[in-house]
Amino acid sequence: MRYNRRKWNNILILSIIFFIVILNLPTLIKTYLIPPDQQASTHLFRPDYTVKAVYSSNWALEKKASQWSLEPRLAISAEELFHRWSQIQGTIVDSDTYNALVSRLPAPESVEVWYQQQEEPQRITLYQLPQFWLFKNWRGDWIAVSVDKDYLFPKKND
């Protein structure tokens, strides 16, 4: 079977189109055929619940009559401190990285977050490392956050 030049051109064009489709097939399958799985949340607090109190060993932050109150008084307002904690997002740390860090982790600290929709608090375990903080978020994932200690635990107001 002998093909003329026009048929070879058509075969070549169709082959190139087929090759491009094959290269884009994984993206097309992900986009159109597989439903997007829920993104792993990097939020520290549970975003779909309403926070009513946050307690650390240094301070207590409570919502009373739609106003945040803070004991003891710190260098920032109660609203600002709540905003800082509620907006924490980080990078998820995989289990291999966490296992490599375990031997170097200092003593853990703990913060309790009480939600209106739950009877038990969310207990956040956190570690302060030289370059970042390591938090266990509401989904049980370890997240790394780079912030200054005074951002999360401000000094007392003198």
FIKOLZA-1660 file (N, C-alpha, C; in steps of 0.1 Angstrom, whole numbers, plus 5000, padded with zeros to 4 digits):
% residues 158
   i   px   py   pz ch aa at
   1 5008 4988 5000  A  M  N
   1 5000 5000 5000  A  M CA
   1 5009 5012 5000  A  M  C
   2 5007 5020 4990  A  R  N
   2 5016 5032 4989  A  R CA
   2 5007 5044 4991  A  R  C
   3 5011 5053 5000  A  Y  N
   3 5004 5065 5003  A  Y CA
   3 5010 5077 4996  A  Y  C
   4 5002 5086 4991  A  N  N
   4 5007 5098 4985  A  N CA
   4 5010 5108 4996  A  N  C
   5 5016 5119 4991  A  R  N
   5 5021 5130 5001  A  R CA
   5 5009 5135 5009  A  R  C
   6 4998 5137 5004  A  R  N
   6 4987 5143 5011  A  R CA
   6 4982 5134 5022  A  R  C
   7 4982 5121 5020  A  K  N
   7 4978 5111 5030  A  K CA
   7 4988 5111 5042  A  K  C
   8 5001 5112 5038  A  W  N
   8 5012 5112 5048  A  W CA
   8 5010 5124 5057  A  W  C
   9 5007 5135 5051  A  N  N
   9 5005 5148 5059  A  N CA
   9 4994 5146 5068  A  N  C
  10 4983 5140 5064  A  N  N
  10 4971 5138 5072  A  N CA
  10 4975 5128 5084  A  N  C
  11 4982 5118 5081  A  I  N
  11 4986 5108 5091  A  I CA
  11 4995 5115 5102  A  I  C
  12 5004 5123 5097  A  L  N
  12 5013 5131 5106  A  L CA
  12 5006 5140 5115  A  L  C
  13 4996 5148 5109  A  I  N
  13 4988 5157 5117  A  I CA
  13 4980 5150 5127  A  I  C
  14 4973 5139 5123  A  L  N
  14 4965 5132 5133  A  L CA
  14 4974 5125 5144  A  L  C
  15 4986 5121 5140  A  S  N
  15 4995 5115 5150  A  S CA
  15 4999 5126 5161  A  S  C
  16 5002 5138 5156  A  I  N
  16 5006 5149 5165  A  I CA
  16 4994 5152 5174  A  I  C
  17 4982 5153 5169  A  I  N
  17 4971 5156 5177  A  I CA
  17 4968 5145 5187  A  I  C
  18 4970 5133 5183  A  F  N
  18 4968 5122 5192  A  F CA
  18 4979 5122 5203  A  F  C
  19 4991 5126 5200  A  F  N
  19 5002 5127 5210  A  F CA
  19 4999 5138 5220  A  F  C
  20 4994 5149 5215  A  I  N
  20 4990 5160 5224  A  I CA
  20 4979 5156 5233  A  I  C
  21 4969 5149 5228  A  V  N
  21 4958 5144 5237  A  V CA
  21 4963 5135 5247  A  V  C
  22 4972 5126 5244  A  I  N
  22 4978 5116 5253  A  I CA
  22 4985 5124 5264  A  I  C
  23 4993 5134 5261  A  L  N
  23 5000 5142 5271  A  L CA
  23 4991 5149 5280  A  L  C
  24 4979 5154 5275  A  N  N
  24 4970 5161 5284  A  N CA
  24 4959 5153 5290  A  N  C
  25 4960 5140 5288  A  L  N
  25 4949 5131 5293  A  L CA
  25 4949 5131 5308  A  L  C
  26 4960 5130 5316  A  P  N
  26 4959 5131 5330  A  P CA
  26 4952 5143 5336  A  P  C
  27 4955 5154 5330  A  T  N
  27 4949 5167 5334  A  T CA
  27 4934 5167 5331  A  T  C
  28 4931 5162 5319  A  L  N
  28 4917 5162 5315  A  L CA
  28 4909 5152 5324  A  L  C
  29 4915 5141 5328  A  I  N
  29 4908 5131 5337  A  I CA
  29 4906 5138 5351  A  I  C
  30 4916 5144 5356  A  K  N
  30 4915 5151 5369  A  K CA
  30 4904 5162 5369  A  K  C
  31 4904 5169 5358  A  T  N
  31 4895 5181 5358  A  T CA
  31 4881 5177 5356  A  T  C
  32 4878 5167 5347  A  Y  N
  32 4864 5164 5343  A  Y CA
  32 4858 5151 5348  A  Y  C
  33 4867 5142 5351  A  L  N
  33 4861 5129 5355  A  L CA
  33 4862 5125 5370  A  L  C
  34 4872 5130 5376  A  I  N
  34 4874 5127 5391  A  I CA
  34 4869 5139 5399  A  I  C
  35 4859 5137 5408  A  P  N
  35 4855 5148 5416  A  P CA
  35 4866 5153 5425  A  P  C
  36 4867 5166 5427  A  P  N
  36 4878 5172 5435  A  P CA
  36 4876 5167 5449  A  P  C
  37 4887 5161 5455  A  D  N
  37 4886 5157 5469  A  D CA
  37 4888 5169 5477  A  D  C
  38 4883 5168 5489  A  Q  N
  38 4883 5179 5498  A  Q CA
  38 4898 5183 5501  A  Q  C
  39 4901 5196 5499  A  Q  N
  39 4915 5200 5501  A  Q CA
  39 4918 5198 5516  A  Q  C
  40 4930 5193 5518  A  A  N
  40 4935 5192 5532  A  A CA
  40 4935 5206 5538  A  A  C
  41 4928 5207 5548  A  S  N
  41 4927 5220 5555  A  S CA
  41 4940 5224 5562  A  S  C
  42 4944 5236 5560  A  T  N
  42 4956 5240 5567  A  T CA
  42 4953 5250 5578  A  T  C
  43 4940 5251 5581  A  H  N
  43 4935 5260 5592  A  H CA
  43 4938 5253 5605  A  H  C
  44 4942 5261 5615  A  L  N
  44 4944 5256 5628  A  L CA
  44 4931 5253 5635  A  L  C
  45 4921 5263 5635  A  F  N
  45 4908 5261 5641  A  F CA
  45 4899 5255 5630  A  F  C
  46 4888 5249 5635  A  R  N
  46 4878 5244 5626  A  R CA
  46 4870 5255 5620  A  R  C
  47 4871 5257 5607  A  P  N
  47 4865 5269 5601  A  P CA
  47 4849 5269 5601  A  P  C
  48 4843 5257 5602  A  D  N
  48 4828 5257 5601  A  D CA
  48 4822 5258 5615  A  D  C
  49 4829 5260 5626  A  Y  N
  49 4824 5261 5639  A  Y CA
  49 4827 5275 5644  A  Y  C
  50 4819 5279 5654  A  T  N
  50 4820 5292 5661  A  T CA
  50 4828 5290 5674  A  T  C
  51 4839 5298 5675  A  V  N
  51 4847 5297 5687  A  V CA
  51 4841 5305 5698  A  V  C
  52 4840 5299 5710  A  K  N
  52 4835 5307 5722  A  K CA
  52 4846 5310 5732  A  K  C
  53 4857 5302 5732  A  A  N
  53 4868 5305 5741  A  A CA
  53 4881 5298 5736  A  A  C
  54 4892 5305 5740  A  V  N
  54 4905 5299 5737  A  V CA
  54 4914 5301 5750  A  V  C
  55 4919 5290 5755  A  Y  N
  55 4927 5290 5767  A  Y CA
  55 4941 5285 5765  A  Y  C
  56 4951 5293 5770  A  S  N
  56 4965 5288 5770  A  S CA
  56 4970 5289 5784  A  S  C
  57 4982 5285 5786  A  S  N
  57 4988 5286 5800  A  S CA
  57 4991 5300 5804  A  S  C
  58 4991 5309 5794  A  N  N
  58 4995 5323 5797  A  N CA
  58 4983 5333 5797  A  N  C
  59 4972 5329 5791  A  W  N
  59 4960 5338 5790  A  W CA
  59 4947 5330 5788  A  W  C
  60 4936 5337 5790  A  A  N
  60 4923 5331 5787  A  A CA
  60 4915 5341 5778  A  A  C
  61 4910 5336 5767  A  L  N
  61 4903 5345 5758  A  L CA
  61 4889 5339 5757  A  L  C
  62 4879 5347 5761  A  E  N
  62 4865 5343 5761  A  E CA
  62 4856 5353 5754  A  E  C
  63 4845 5347 5748  A  K  N
  63 4836 5356 5741  A  K CA
  63 4824 5357 5750  A  K  C
  64 4821 5369 5755  A  K  N
  64 4810 5372 5764  A  K CA
  64 4801 5383 5757  A  K  C
  65 4789 5380 5754  A  A  N
  65 4779 5389 5749  A  A CA
  65 4785 5396 5736  A  A  C
  66 4790 5388 5727  A  S  N
  66 4796 5392 5714  A  S CA
  66 4808 5400 5715  A  S  C
  67 4814 5401 5727  A  Q  N
  67 4827 5408 5729  A  Q CA
  67 4838 5398 5734  A  Q  C
  68 4850 5399 5729  A  W  N
  68 4861 5391 5734  A  W CA
  68 4867 5398 5746  A  W  C
  69 4869 5389 5756  A  S  N
  69 4876 5394 5768  A  S CA
  69 4889 5386 5770  A  S  C
  70 4899 5393 5776  A  L  N
  70 4912 5386 5778  A  L CA
  70 4917 5388 5792  A  L  C
  71 4921 5377 5798  A  E  N
  71 4927 5378 5811  A  E CA
  71 4940 5370 5811  A  E  C
  72 4951 5376 5816  A  P  N
  72 4953 5389 5821  A  P CA
  72 4954 5399 5809  A  P  C
  73 4955 5411 5812  A  R  N
  73 4956 5421 5801  A  R CA
  73 4970 5420 5794  A  R  C
  74 4969 5420 5781  A  L  N
  74 4982 5419 5773  A  L CA
  74 4984 5432 5765  A  L  C
  75 4995 5432 5758  A  A  N
  75 4998 5444 5750  A  A CA
  75 4989 5447 5739  A  A  C
  76 4981 5437 5735  A  I  N
  76 4972 5438 5724  A  I CA
  76 4957 5436 5729  A  I  C
  77 4948 5439 5721  A  S  N
  77 4934 5437 5725  A  S CA
  77 4930 5423 5723  A  S  C
  78 4919 5419 5730  A  A  N
  78 4913 5406 5729  A  A CA
  78 4909 5402 5715  A  A  C
  79 4903 5412 5708  A  E  N
  79 4899 5409 5694  A  E CA
  79 4911 5407 5685  A  E  C
  80 4922 5414 5687  A  E  N
  80 4934 5412 5679  A  E CA
  80 4940 5399 5681  A  E  C
  81 4940 5395 5694  A  L  N
  81 4946 5382 5697  A  L CA
  81 4938 5370 5691  A  L  C
  82 4924 5371 5692  A  F  N
  82 4916 5361 5686  A  F CA
  82 4918 5361 5671  A  F  C
  83 4919 5373 5665  A  H  N
  83 4921 5373 5650  A  H CA
  83 4934 5366 5647  A  H  C
  84 4944 5369 5654  A  R  N
  84 4957 5362 5651  A  R CA
  84 4956 5347 5652  A  R  C
  85 4950 5342 5662  A  W  N
  85 4949 5327 5664  A  W CA
  85 4939 5321 5654  A  W  C
  86 4928 5328 5651  A  S  N
  86 4918 5322 5642  A  S CA
  86 4923 5322 5627  A  S  C
  87 4932 5331 5624  A  Q  N
  87 4937 5332 5610  A  Q CA
  87 4949 5323 5607  A  Q  C
  88 4954 5316 5617  A  I  N
  88 4966 5308 5615  A  I CA
  88 4963 5297 5604  A  I  C
  89 4972 5297 5595  A  Q  N
  89 4972 5286 5584  A  Q CA
  89 4987 5283 5583  A  Q  C
  90 4989 5270 5579  A  G  N
  90 5003 5266 5578  A  G CA
  90 5004 5256 5566  A  G  C
  91 5016 5251 5566  A  T  N
  91 5020 5241 5556  A  T CA
  91 5019 5227 5563  A  T  C
  92 5012 5218 5556  A  I  N
  92 5010 5204 5562  A  I CA
  92 5024 5197 5562  A  I  C
  93 5027 5191 5573  A  V  N
  93 5039 5184 5575  A  V CA
  93 5036 5169 5573  A  V  C
  94 5043 5163 5564  A  D  N
  94 5040 5148 5562  A  D CA
  94 5046 5140 5573  A  D  C
  95 5042 5128 5574  A  S  N
  95 5046 5119 5585  A  S CA
  95 5061 5116 5585  A  S  C
  96 5067 5116 5573  A  D  N
  96 5082 5113 5573  A  D CA
  96 5089 5125 5579  A  D  C
  97 5085 5137 5576  A  T  N
  97 5091 5149 5581  A  T CA
  97 5089 5150 5596  A  T  C
  98 5077 5147 5600  A  Y  N
  98 5073 5147 5615  A  Y CA
  98 5082 5137 5622  A  Y  C
  99 5083 5125 5617  A  N  N
  99 5091 5115 5624  A  N CA
  99 5106 5119 5625  A  N  C
 100 5111 5126 5615  A  A  N
 100 5124 5131 5615  A  A CA
 100 5126 5142 5626  A  A  C
 101 5115 5149 5629  A  L  N
 101 5116 5160 5638  A  L CA
 101 5114 5156 5653  A  L  C
 102 5107 5144 5655  A  V  N
 102 5103 5140 5668  A  V CA
 102 5115 5140 5678  A  V  C
 103 5126 5136 5675  A  S  N
 103 5137 5135 5684  A  S CA
 103 5142 5149 5688  A  S  C
 104 5140 5159 5680  A  R  N
 104 5144 5173 5683  A  R CA
 104 5134 5182 5689  A  R  C
 105 5122 5177 5691  A  L  N
 105 5111 5185 5696  A  L CA
 105 5112 5189 5711  A  L  C
 106 5110 5201 5714  A  P  N
 106 5110 5205 5729  A  P CA
 106 5097 5200 5736  A  P  C
 107 5096 5204 5748  A  A  N
 107 5084 5200 5755  A  A CA
 107 5072 5206 5749  A  A  C
 108 5061 5199 5747  A  P  N
 108 5049 5205 5741  A  P CA
 108 5042 5215 5749  A  P  C
 109 5035 5224 5743  A  E  N
 109 5025 5233 5749  A  E CA
 109 5012 5229 5744  A  E  C
 110 5001 5234 5751  A  S  N
 110 4988 5231 5747  A  S CA
 110 4979 5243 5748  A  S  C
 111 4970 5244 5738  A  V  N
 111 4959 5254 5738  A  V CA
 111 4946 5247 5736  A  V  C
 112 4936 5251 5744  A  E  N
 112 4922 5246 5742  A  E CA
 112 4914 5256 5735  A  E  C
 113 4906 5251 5726  A  V  N
 113 4897 5259 5718  A  V CA
 113 4883 5253 5720  A  V  C
 114 4874 5261 5726  A  W  N
 114 4860 5257 5728  A  W CA
 114 4851 5262 5717  A  W  C
 115 4843 5253 5712  A  Y  N
 115 4833 5257 5701  A  Y CA
 115 4819 5256 5707  A  Y  C
 116 4810 5265 5701  A  Q  N
 116 4796 5264 5705  A  Q CA
 116 4790 5251 5701  A  Q  C
 117 4794 5245 5691  A  Q  N
 117 4788 5233 5685  A  Q CA
 117 4793 5220 5692  A  Q  C
 118 4802 5221 5701  A  Q  N
 118 4808 5209 5707  A  Q CA
 118 4809 5210 5722  A  Q  C
 119 4808 5198 5729  A  E  N
 119 4808 5198 5743  A  E CA
 119 4823 5197 5748  A  E  C
 120 4831 5191 5740  A  E  N
 120 4845 5189 5743  A  E CA
 120 4854 5199 5735  A  E  C
 121 4865 5204 5741  A  P  N
 121 4873 5214 5734  A  P CA
 121 4882 5207 5724  A  P  C
 122 4887 5215 5714  A  Q  N
 122 4898 5210 5706  A  Q CA
 122 4911 5213 5713  A  Q  C
 123 4919 5203 5715  A  R  N
 123 4932 5205 5722  A  R CA
 123 4943 5205 5712  A  R  C
 124 4949 5217 5711  A  I  N
 124 4960 5219 5701  A  I CA
 124 4973 5217 5708  A  I  C
 125 4980 5207 5703  A  T  N
 125 4994 5205 5708  A  T CA
 125 5003 5213 5699  A  T  C
 126 5013 5220 5705  A  L  N
 126 5022 5229 5697  A  L CA
 126 5036 5228 5702  A  L  C
 127 5045 5229 5693  A  Y  N
 127 5059 5229 5696  A  Y CA
 127 5065 5241 5690  A  Y  C
 128 5074 5248 5697  A  Q  N
 128 5081 5259 5692  A  Q CA
 128 5095 5255 5688  A  Q  C
 129 5098 5255 5675  A  L  N
 129 5112 5252 5670  A  L CA
 129 5119 5265 5667  A  L  C
 130 5132 5264 5665  A  P  N
 130 5139 5277 5661  A  P CA
 130 5134 5284 5649  A  P  C
 131 5130 5277 5639  A  Q  N
 131 5126 5284 5626  A  Q CA
 131 5110 5285 5625  A  Q  C
 132 5103 5276 5632  A  F  N
 132 5088 5276 5630  A  F CA
 132 5082 5270 5642  A  F  C
 133 5068 5271 5642  A  W  N
 133 5060 5264 5651  A  W CA
 133 5054 5252 5645  A  W  C
 134 5051 5241 5653  A  L  N
 134 5045 5229 5648  A  L CA
 134 5032 5228 5656  A  L  C
 135 5021 5228 5649  A  F  N
 135 5007 5227 5655  A  F CA
 135 5000 5214 5650  A  F  C
 136 4992 5209 5659  A  K  N
 136 4983 5198 5654  A  K CA
 136 4969 5204 5652  A  K  C
 137 4965 5205 5640  A  N  N
 137 4952 5212 5637  A  N CA
 137 4940 5204 5640  A  N  C
 138 4928 5209 5637  A  W  N
 138 4915 5203 5641  A  W CA
 138 4913 5189 5634  A  W  C
 139 4920 5187 5622  A  R  N
 139 4919 5175 5615  A  R CA
 139 4929 5164 5619  A  R  C
 140 4938 5168 5629  A  G  N
 140 4948 5159 5633  A  G CA
 140 4961 5159 5625  A  G  C
 141 4961 5169 5616  A  D  N
 141 4973 5170 5607  A  D CA
 141 4983 5180 5614  A  D  C
 142 4996 5177 5612  A  W  N
 142 5006 5186 5618  A  W CA
 142 5009 5197 5607  A  W  C
 143 5008 5209 5612  A  I  N
 143 5011 5220 5603  A  I CA
 143 5023 5229 5608  A  I  C
 144 5031 5234 5599  A  A  N
 144 5042 5242 5603  A  A CA
 144 5038 5257 5600  A  A  C
 145 5041 5266 5609  A  V  N
 145 5037 5280 5608  A  V CA
 145 5049 5288 5612  A  V  C
 146 5053 5298 5604  A  S  N
 146 5064 5307 5607  A  S CA
 146 5059 5320 5612  A  S  C
 147 5058 5322 5625  A  V  N
 147 5055 5334 5632  A  V CA
 147 5063 5337 5644  A  V  C
 148 5064 5349 5648  A  D  N
 148 5072 5353 5660  A  D CA
 148 5064 5348 5672  A  D  C
 149 5071 5345 5683  A  K  N
 149 5065 5341 5696  A  K CA
 149 5056 5352 5701  A  K  C
 150 5060 5364 5700  A  D  N
 150 5052 5375 5705  A  D CA
 150 5039 5377 5697  A  D  C
 151 5038 5372 5685  A  Y  N
 151 5026 5373 5677  A  Y CA
 151 5015 5364 5683  A  Y  C
 152 5019 5352 5688  A  L  N
 152 5009 5343 5693  A  L CA
 152 5008 5344 5708  A  L  C
 153 5019 5347 5715  A  F  N
 153 5019 5348 5730  A  F CA
 153 5025 5362 5733  A  F  C
 154 5016 5373 5732  A  P  N
 154 5022 5386 5734  A  P CA
 154 5025 5388 5749  A  P  C
 155 5034 5398 5751  A  K  N
 155 5038 5401 5765  A  K CA
 155 5027 5408 5773  A  K  C
 156 5028 5406 5786  A  K  N
 156 5018 5413 5795  A  K CA
 156 5019 5428 5794  A  K  C
 157 5008 5434 5796  A  N  N
 157 5008 5449 5796  A  N CA
 157 5012 5454 5810  A  N  C
 158 5023 5462 5810  A  D  N
 158 5028 5467 5823  A  D CA
 158 5021 5479 5828  A  D  C
% end
